[in-house]
């Protein structure tokens, strides 16, 4: 559903606009908090359900083939939520958990830490080595793990892990990259190729068959320095964040998706795929923790906020010692309000006179035209503002505590001056 700007005041005393906040145009901008766009307007963001309460405080959760794991720092172990068991002997928070299958079909899990790699099978650590990495991926049966400029890989379809030696490239070995584009911050298996995301570049790696046939190709890159932890494959794109905003790479070229001034890009970021969307656990400049979600269909980003957020992965997120799962049904997240921050270029002819919300439900309405004052707004009813002076921009904040609300359009009108 699309709305174009149009004048609708009946008596000519007002200059007015009608804006679809899902797709603002003509210089308008919209920031969504705990709201999501649909084809019929803005609605409440995702609901949630409790998955489990952990035995102890966790610092991070992981999702592997649908199974959820949580790292318990005080117990130095991984808690497997499905079996309710703790796999001990894991000294530091893993950088990655990756499923591995041998040629005989035996399955295990590589647990990659910065200074170690452990092989998990049968609910315990089978072996470990003092070679790890800051990021890792499985590709064509091999474990690839990066640390700085070095990319290590295991033998294919083998339980053998990583090595410090490169003497036998048909087994476990490593290669070193030049310093030009910076260290490797992510390793991603995508569309039958392996991609190495460096601080300021992307390398495509043909990495099937014998290691002697591996081939590296520099790819086009845009965006500045990649934020470590932000890179994630999601649907048909690999997304990453820089201080310049959110970017997507489709295997051939990079594109700019948008910039959100609210995000503190100096804080840690964890990116992951979320129902075909890109999601990142971020910190806002005001200090709140939350998820930034980019919807490729709507071509729009939004925030799901919660100050207690510890970690998130896939459809699951961790707050305190409780793991939750997002659901499709909307619901006010932990009692937090849903809000829309809408900025409109003001009419040059006069001050704001009134606002009307088209949709369903009730809202608290605030505007910079009447700083510090809150108005009660019901969908379909005009709210008189009667501002005394004009401003360069009109900022409207609509906040709802009603989980069944819907915002289809927002209309605003400015009084025309006497000499118009």
C-alpha positions in Angstrom: 0.0 0.0 0.0 1.5 3.3 -1.1 0.5 6.9 -0.2 1.7 9.9 -2.1 1.9 13.4 -0.7 -1.3 15.4 -1.3 -3.1 18.5 0.0 -6.4 17.5 1.6 -7.5 20.5 3.8 -10.9 21.6 2.6 -10.8 25.3 3.0 -7.3 26.2 1.7 -6.1 27.6 5.0 -3.6 24.8 5.5 -0.7 23.2 3.6 -0.9 19.5 4.4 0.8 16.1 3.6 -0.1 12.5 4.0 2.8 10.1 4.6 3.1 6.4 4.5 5.6 5.8 7.4 6.5 2.4 5.9 7.8 4.1 2.8 8.3 7.8 3.6 9.0 10.1 0.6 9.8 13.7 -0.3 12.4 14.2 2.5 10.5 12.5 5.3 12.2 9.9 7.5 10.9 7.3 9.9 12.6 5.3 12.7 10.7 2.2 14.0 11.1 0.9 17.5 9.4 -2.5 18.3 7.3 -1.9 15.1 7.4 -3.7 11.8 6.2 -2.7 8.4 3.6 -4.9 6.5 1.7 -4.4 3.3 -1.2 -2.9 5.3 0.8 -0.5 7.5 3.0 -0.5 10.6 2.1 -3.1 13.3 3.5 -4.2 16.6 6.9 -5.9 16.4 7.5 -9.6 16.9 6.1 -11.3 20.0 8.1 -13.9 22.0 7.9 -17.1 24.0 10.2 -18.5 26.6 12.4 -21.4 25.5 14.1 -22.1 28.8 15.7 -20.7 32.0 19.4 -21.5 32.1 21.2 -23.1 35.0 23.5 -20.2 35.4 24.3 -16.9 33.8 25.3 -17.2 30.1 27.3 -14.8 28.0 26.3 -16.0 24.5 23.9 -18.3 22.7 24.5 -20.2 19.5 22.1 -22.0 17.1 23.4 -25.1 15.3 21.1 -27.1 13.0 18.1 -25.9 15.1 19.8 -26.8 18.4 20.4 -24.0 20.9 23.6 -23.8 22.9 24.5 -21.4 25.6 28.0 -20.7 26.9 28.2 -20.7 30.8 31.3 -18.8 31.7 31.3 -19.7 35.4 31.1 -23.4 34.5 33.4 -23.2 31.6 31.1 -25.2 29.4 28.4 -25.3 26.8 24.8 -26.0 27.8 22.9 -27.9 25.2 19.3 -26.8 25.7 17.7 -29.8 23.9 19.4 -32.5 26.0 19.8 -30.3 29.1 23.4 -31.3 29.4 26.6 -29.3 30.0 29.7 -30.0 27.9 32.6 -29.0 30.2 36.2 -28.2 29.5 35.6 -25.2 27.3 37.8 -22.5 28.7 36.7 -19.4 26.8 33.6 -18.2 24.9 33.6 -19.9 21.5 33.8 -17.8 18.4 31.9 -20.4 16.4 30.2 -23.8 16.7 30.2 -25.8 13.4 28.8 -29.2 12.5 31.3 -31.6 10.9 30.7 -34.9 9.2 33.3 -37.5 8.3 33.5 -39.5 5.1 31.9 -42.3 7.1 29.0 -40.1 8.1 30.0 -39.6 11.7 29.0 -36.2 13.0 30.7 -34.0 15.6 31.0 -30.3 16.4 34.0 -28.1 16.0 34.1 -25.6 18.9 36.5 -22.8 17.8 37.9 -20.5 20.4 40.5 -17.8 19.9 43.3 -19.9 21.3 41.9 -23.4 20.9 39.8 -25.8 18.8 37.9 -28.6 20.5 36.1 -31.5 18.9 32.8 -32.3 20.6 31.0 -35.7 20.2 28.8 -37.6 22.5 28.3 -34.7 24.9 32.0 -34.3 25.7 35.3 -33.0 24.3 37.0 -35.7 22.3 40.2 -33.8 21.7 41.5 -30.3 21.6 44.4 -28.4 20.1 46.0 -25.0 21.0 45.2 -23.7 17.5 42.0 -21.7 17.2 40.7 -18.5 15.5 38.6 -15.4 15.7 36.2 -16.6 13.0 35.5 -19.8 11.2 33.3 -21.7 8.7 32.8 -25.2 7.3 33.2 -25.5 3.5 33.3 -28.6 1.4 34.1 -30.8 4.4 36.9 -28.7 5.7 37.1 -26.4 8.8 38.5 -22.9 7.8 39.5 -20.7 10.7 41.2 -17.3 10.6 43.3 -15.4 13.0 44.8 -12.1 11.9 46.2 -12.6 8.4 46.4 -16.4 8.6 43.7 -18.8 7.3 44.0 -22.3 8.6 42.1 -25.3 7.2 41.6 -28.9 8.2 41.8 -32.0 6.1 38.5 -32.7 4.2 35.8 -34.8 5.9 38.1 -35.7 8.7 38.1 -35.4 12.5 41.6 -34.0 12.2 41.7 -30.4 13.3 43.9 -27.4 12.5 47.6 -27.3 12.5 50.5 -24.9 12.9 52.3 -26.6 9.9 51.7 -26.1 6.2 53.9 -29.1 5.1 51.1 -31.2 3.7 48.4 -29.2 1.9 46.3 -32.3 1.3 45.7 -32.5 5.0 45.7 -29.6 7.5 47.6 -26.5 6.5 47.4 -22.7 6.3 48.0 -19.8 4.0 48.9 -16.2 4.9 47.4 -13.1 3.3 49.2 -9.9 2.6 48.7 -6.9 5.0 47.1 -4.5 2.5 43.4 -5.0 3.3 43.8 -5.8 7.0 43.1 -8.8 9.1 40.3 -11.4 8.3 37.2 -10.5 10.3 34.8 -13.2 8.9 34.9 -16.4 6.9 31.6 -17.2 5.1 30.6 -20.2 3.0 28.2 -18.8 0.4 26.9 -20.0 -3.0 29.6 -22.8 -3.2 32.4 -20.3 -2.6 34.3 -19.3 0.5 34.5 -15.5 1.2 37.1 -13.9 3.4 35.9 -10.6 4.7 38.9 -8.5 5.7 38.8 -5.2 7.5 38.8 -3.3 4.2 38.1 -5.9 1.5 36.6 -9.1 0.4 38.3 -12.1 -1.1 36.6 -14.9 -3.0 38.2 -18.3 -2.5 37.7 -21.4 -4.6 38.3 -24.0 -1.9 37.1 -27.4 -3.1 39.2 -30.4 -4.0 42.9 -30.4 -3.2 44.4 -27.5 -1.4 47.0 -27.0 -4.1 44.1 -25.9 -6.4 42.8 -23.3 -4.0 42.4 -19.9 -5.8 41.9 -16.4 -4.2 40.3 -13.5 -6.1 39.9 -9.9 -4.8 36.3 -8.7 -5.1 34.9 -5.2 -5.3 34.4 -3.6 -1.9 32.7 -0.5 -0.4 31.9 0.9 2.9 35.1 1.5 4.9 36.4 -0.6 7.8 34.1 -3.6 8.6 33.0 -3.9 12.2 34.2 -7.3 13.4 31.3 -9.6 14.3 28.8 -7.8 12.0 29.2 -10.1 9.0 26.4 -12.6 8.3 24.8 -14.5 5.4 21.1 -13.9 5.2 19.2 -15.2 2.2 20.7 -13.9 -1.1 23.1 -11.5 0.5 26.0 -11.3 3.0 25.6 -8.2 5.1 28.2 -6.3 7.1 28.3 -3.0 9.0 30.9 -0.2 8.9 30.9 3.2 10.5 29.2 4.3 7.3 26.2 2.1 7.8 24.9 -1.3 6.6 26.1 -2.9 3.3 25.2 -6.0 1.4 27.4 -8.2 -0.8 25.7 -10.6 -3.3 28.8 -12.5 -4.4 29.8 -10.0 -7.0 29.3 -6.5 -5.8 28.5 -4.4 -2.7 25.5 -2.2 -2.2 24.6 0.4 0.5 21.4 -0.5 2.5 21.3 2.4 4.9 22.7 4.3 7.8 21.2 4.6 11.3 22.5 7.5 13.4 21.1 5.8 16.5 23.7 3.0 16.5 26.9 3.3 18.4 29.3 1.8 15.9 32.2 1.9 18.4 30.5 -0.8 20.5 30.5 -4.6 19.8 28.1 -5.9 17.1 26.9 -9.4 16.5 25.3 -10.1 13.1 23.2 -13.1 12.0 20.4 -14.2 9.7 16.9 -13.8 11.0 14.1 -15.4 8.9 15.8 -14.3 5.7 16.4 -10.8 7.2 19.7 -9.4 8.5 19.8 -8.8 12.3 22.5 -7.4 14.5 22.7 -7.1 18.3 23.8 -3.5 18.8 24.1 -0.8 21.4 22.4 2.5 20.7 24.1 5.9 21.5 21.6 6.4 24.3 22.9 3.1 25.9 20.0 0.8 25.1 20.8 -2.8 23.9 18.7 -4.2 21.1 18.4 -5.8 17.7 18.6 -3.9 14.5 16.7 -5.8 11.8 16.9 -5.1 8.1 14.0 -6.4 6.0 15.0 -6.9 2.3 11.4 -7.1 1.1 10.4 -3.8 2.8 13.9 -2.3 2.1 13.8 -0.9 5.6 15.5 -1.3 9.0 14.0 -1.2 12.4 14.8 -1.7 16.1 13.7 -4.3 18.6 14.9 -2.8 21.9 15.5 -4.4 25.3 18.1 -3.1 27.8 18.7 -6.6 29.2 19.7 -8.1 25.9 22.9 -10.3 26.3 23.1 -12.2 23.0 21.0 -13.3 20.0 21.2 -15.9 17.3 18.6 -16.8 14.7 15.1 -16.6 16.2 16.4 -16.7 19.7 17.7 -14.1 22.2 19.1 -14.1 25.7 18.1 -11.8 28.4 19.6 -12.4 31.8 19.5 -16.2 32.2 16.4 -16.8 30.1 16.4 -17.8 26.4 13.4 -16.5 24.4 12.2 -17.1 20.9 10.6 -14.6 18.6 7.1 -15.5 17.3 5.2 -14.2 14.2 2.4 -12.8 16.4 3.0 -9.3 17.5 3.1 -8.4 21.2 4.6 -5.6 23.3 8.1 -6.8 24.1 8.5 -7.0 27.9 6.0 -4.2 28.4 8.1 -1.8 26.3 6.2 0.7 24.1 6.1 0.6 20.3 7.1 3.9 18.8 7.4 5.7 15.5 9.8 8.7 15.2 8.7 10.6 12.0 10.5 13.6 10.7 8.8 15.8 8.1 10.1 18.8 6.2 7.9 21.6 7.5 5.8 23.8 5.3 7.6 27.1 4.6 4.3 28.9 5.1 3.4 28.5 8.8 3.4 26.6 12.1 2.0 23.1 12.7 -1.8 23.1 13.2 -2.9 19.5 13.6 -2.0 15.8 13.1 -4.2 12.9 12.2 -3.3 9.2 12.3 -5.0 6.8 9.9 -5.2 3.3 11.2 -6.4 1.6 14.4 -5.7 2.0 18.1 -4.7 4.9 20.3 -1.4 6.7 20.6 0.5 9.2 22.7 1.7 12.0 20.3 4.6 14.3 20.9 6.1 16.9 18.6 8.9 19.4 18.6 6.3 22.0 17.8 5.0 21.8 21.4 8.1 20.6 23.3 7.4 18.7 26.5 3.7 18.3 25.8 2.0 15.0 25.1 -1.2 14.7 23.2 -3.7 11.8 23.2 -4.3 10.6 19.6 -7.0 8.2 18.4 -6.8 6.9 14.8 -9.0 8.9 12.5 -9.3 11.9 14.8 -7.5 15.2 14.3 -5.2 16.3 17.1 -4.9 20.1 17.4 -1.4 21.3 18.0 -1.6 25.0 17.5 2.1 25.7 17.4 3.0 29.4 17.7 6.1 29.3 15.4 7.4 27.4 12.4 10.5 25.2 12.5 12.8 23.8 9.8 11.6 20.2 10.5 8.5 18.8 12.2 9.3 15.8 14.4 6.4 13.6 15.5 6.7 10.7 18.0 3.8 8.2 18.1 3.9 5.8 21.0 1.4 2.9 21.5 0.7 0.5 24.3 -1.9 -1.3 22.3 -0.5 -4.5 20.7 -3.3 -4.5 18.1 -2.6 -1.0 16.7 -2.0 -0.3 13.0 -0.6 2.8 11.4 -1.5 3.2 7.8 -0.7 6.9 7.3 0.1 10.0 9.2 -1.4 13.4 8.0 0.0 16.7 9.2 -1.2 20.3 8.4 0.5 23.7 8.7 -1.3 27.0 8.9 -0.7 29.2 5.9 0.6 32.7 6.6 -1.6 35.7 5.9 0.5 36.8 2.9 0.1 33.4 1.1 
